Amino acid sequence: MESTDKPRVGWIGTGIMGAAMCGHLMAAGHAATVFTRTRSRAEPLLQRGAAWAETPAAVAAAADVVFTMVGYPADVRAVVLGATGVLAGARAGTILVDMSTSEPSLAREIDAAARARGVAALDAPVSGGDVGAREARLSIMVGGDADTFARVRPLLALMGKTIVLQGPAGSGQHTKMVNQILVASSMIGVCEGLLYARRAGLDVPTVLASVAGGAAGSWSLANYVPRIERGDLEPGFMIEHFVKDMKIALAESRRMGLTLPGLDLAERLYARLVDAGHGRKGIQALLLALEQLGDGADLGPRLT
């Protein structure tokens, strides 16, 4: 990274969260070069002064620190390791920070490939959804080298409030899997509790006044129930991406010899929503799947 107070940043992936996150870096005075599959998604950043690049490699060539925030492990692999990916254009000394939620094994593969080119890499997935991205209060879980983390931390602090180095490459992704396992089961509880309150004829805001400050309180309860109550099923975090995350967590669990029945149930419930065409709704739409269940409903095969 160049010796300057304002390193040049590259940003790849300007979706629901990525655009806001890149915007915080620009607001702090960092020149930005961006790429995303659909250029129109980057227009708000371009109008604010970001430069457009035709490939991830071109982003890397123009940046000191490159951030990626894309949807799936295959996307991460393409934009980082592909023929026109970040590592194809990065100079020695560049830092790559992948903020996508991806596979721990891929994070380790990227770390090794980056080192071979004189590039430093961190895996740094986030939690906090669209609200956390807009308000720059994400939780950022980082895997990689401590010295690289220290150099990038001031940039991460422009996007998040809780920023923790978890360990070597892949540790950030493993920590994000812990986060998603916790969220998966808690969303079942949130939606089941809401359905029960409704069926019992209770006033939901009044119920929340009693339960939100006690042992049942959670971020999901405070943020998703109000959305559900006003009929807002738009994504802060899309179901199809959540299912991807849960599949990664289940695969890692099996590899480690773990059986996680709560995660298995949540994945099957959310997969029903994807099959019903709701994959691009927010994860609070789990309520729809639970509303359709009757006593003894068949949820498909269970973990063995």
N, C-alpha and C positions, 0 to 999 in steps of 0.2 A: 504494500500500500504506500502511495506517495506520501512524503513528509509534508502534510498540509492539514490545516484544521478542517477542510471541507473536501474529503475524498470524493471522487466522482463515483456515482452509483449506477449500476445497471439493474433493470427490473424486468423479469420475465413472468408474465401471468397477471393480468389485471382484471380478475374476477371480483366477486362480491367483497372479498377482503383485501386482495392484493392492491387494488387501485387506491384504497384509503391508506394502506400502509406505505406505499410509495409516495403518496401525497404528503405524508408527515415528513419524510426525508427531504422532499423538495421545499416544504415550508421552512425547514431549518437551513436552507441555503445550499443544499447539495445538487449539483447538476446531475440530471438523470437522463439515461438512454433506455428506451423501453421496447419490448417486443411482446406481442401476444398473438394467438392464432387469428383472431378476428380484430382487425385494426380499429374498428369502430368502438370496441370496448376500451381502447386506450385514448380516445379523443379528449376526454376531460383533462387527462394529464398532458397531452400534446398542446392543448389550448393554454395550459399553465406554463408552457415552456420546455417540456420534455422533448428530447430528440427521438425520432423513430429509427429503428434498425430493422433490416429485412430478415435477419437471422439471429439466433442466440449467439453465434460466434461473433457477429458484428457488435452485439451488445457488449460482450466481454472485451473486445478490442478497444472499446471506448470507455472502459470503466476500471476503477481500482477495486471495487467490491461489487460482486454480482449477486443479486438475490433472485431465487426462483420460488414461485408460489403457484403450482399447477395442480391438476386434479388427481392423477393416478400414477402409480409407479412407472407404467409404460411411458407416460408423459415426461416424468423426471428423467428417465433413461434417455429419451429422445433429445430433450433440450440440453442435457449435460454431456452425454457420451456419444451422441449422434455425430454424423459426418459434418453437420453445420452447427454442432452444439457448443456449449460454453467452453469446454476444454479445447476445442479446435481453434478458438480465437483468443484464449487467455494468454497473457504474458506471464513469465515467471514473476512471482510476487503478488499476483492477483489473489484475492480471497473470494471463495464461493460460499454462499450461505443458502442452503436449501431449506425453505420454510414450509414446504409441502408436507403433508402427512403421507409417509411412504414406508417402505420395508426397511427394517434395520440392516438386513444383509445388503441391500442396495446402497445404503448410506456408507457401509464399510467398503463396498466396491468403488464408489465414487471417491472416497478418501484416498484409497490406494492409487487410483488412476490420476487423481489430482497431484499427489505427492510426486509421481513419476514425471510430471511436467513442471514441477517447481511451484505448484499452486496449492494454497491451503484451503481446506474444506471443512465446513461445519454443517451438521444436520440440526435444524432449529425449528421444529414444528411448533405450532401455537394453539392456544385455547382461548376462547372468549367470543368467538363468532363475529358477526357483522358489527354489533354494538361495540365490542372490545376493539375491533380494528378502527372504527370511526373515532373512538374516544381515546385511542392510543393507550389502552390499559390491558393489553393482552398479557397472558402468561406465556413465556417463551422458554422452551425446554431444549437445552443445547447439548449436543454431543460433539466431541472433537478435542483438539489441542488447547491447553489452557492459555498459552501465549496468544494464539489466534483469537480465542474468545475475548481476552482482555483488549485486544486491538479493535474488535468489532463491537464491543459492548456499548460504547457511546451511540452507535447507530441503532442498536437494538432498543436502547432506552428511549428513542424517539417514537417507538411503536408499542412498547409494553411497559408494564409496571413490575411484574415478577419475572426476573431473568435469572435462570439458574443453570450453571454448568453441571450436567449430570454424570459425565464420565467420558470415555473415549468414543470414537466414531460409532454411531448406531445407538448410543445411549439416549439421545434426544428422542429418537423414534420409539424406543422401548418405553420411555416415560409417557409419550403421547398415547401409546396403547393402554397404559394404566389409566390415563385420563378417560379414554373412550370406554373402557370397561366400566368405570365408575358412572359415567354419564348414561350408558346404555341401561343399566338396571334402575338408576334413579328416574329415568324418563318413564319407565313402566309404572313406578310408584306414583309419580306426579299425575299421569293421565288416569290411572285407576282411582286415585283419591278424588280427582275432579269429577269423574263419572259417578262415583259414590255420592259425593256431595249433591250433585244435580238430582240424582234419582231419589235421594232422601228429602228433596225439597228445600235444601239449605241455600242461603244467599252466599255465593262463592266469595266475594270480597270480605264478607263478615267472617267466614271460615278462615280466610287467610290471615285476618287480623289476630286470630287466636293461634294458628299453627306455624306461621312463617317465622316467628321469633323463637320457637322452641327447637326441640331435637329434630323435628321434621323439616326445618328450614333448610333451603339450599338455593344456589344460584339458579338452577333450573326451575324451581318452584316460583321464585320471585320474577324471573324474566319470561318464562314461557306461558304460565297460566294467564297473565293479562293478555297476551297475544291470542291465546285460544278463546278467551272470553269475548274478545271483540271480533272473532272470526278471521283472524289474520294467520294464515297458514303459509305465508311467503317465507322464503328461506333466509335465515341468518346463517344457517348451515344446512346444506341439501341432504335429503335422505339418501340419495344414491352415493354420495361421498361417505356418509356415515356407514352404510352397508359395506363399502370398500374397506373402511377402517376396521370394522368388526371382523370381516373375513381375514384381514391381516392378523388381527389379535388372536383369532381362533387358530389360525395356522401356526403362529408362534407358540401358542399354548400347547397345541398337540406336539410340537417339536420338543417342548420342555417337559412333556409328560403330564400336563395339567388338564383336568376336566373342569370347565367353567359353565355350569348349566344355566346360570342367569344370563350370561352373555349369549349362549346358544339360543335361549328363548327370545331375547331381544332381537337378535339377527334374523330369526325366522319371522317375527312379527313385522319388522321393517321390510324384509324381502317381499312379504305379501303386498305392501304398499307399492313397491317398485313394480311388481307384476300387475298391479291395478292401475298403473300409469301415474302414480303420485311421486315418482322418484325425485322430481325437481322441486317438491314442496319442502318446507322446513321440517326439522325433526319433531316439532310439536304436533305434526299431523299423525303421529302415532295414535292419537285419540281416535282417528277414523278406523284403524284396524281393530282397536279394542271395542268400539261401538258395534262392530259387525260380528263379534264373537258371541256365541251362545254357550250354555253349559255343555261341556264335553266337546268343544270344537276341536277339529283335527288341525293341528299346527304343523303337521309333517313329521319326518323322522327326527328323532332326538339323538343327542350325543350318546355314544356307547362307551 
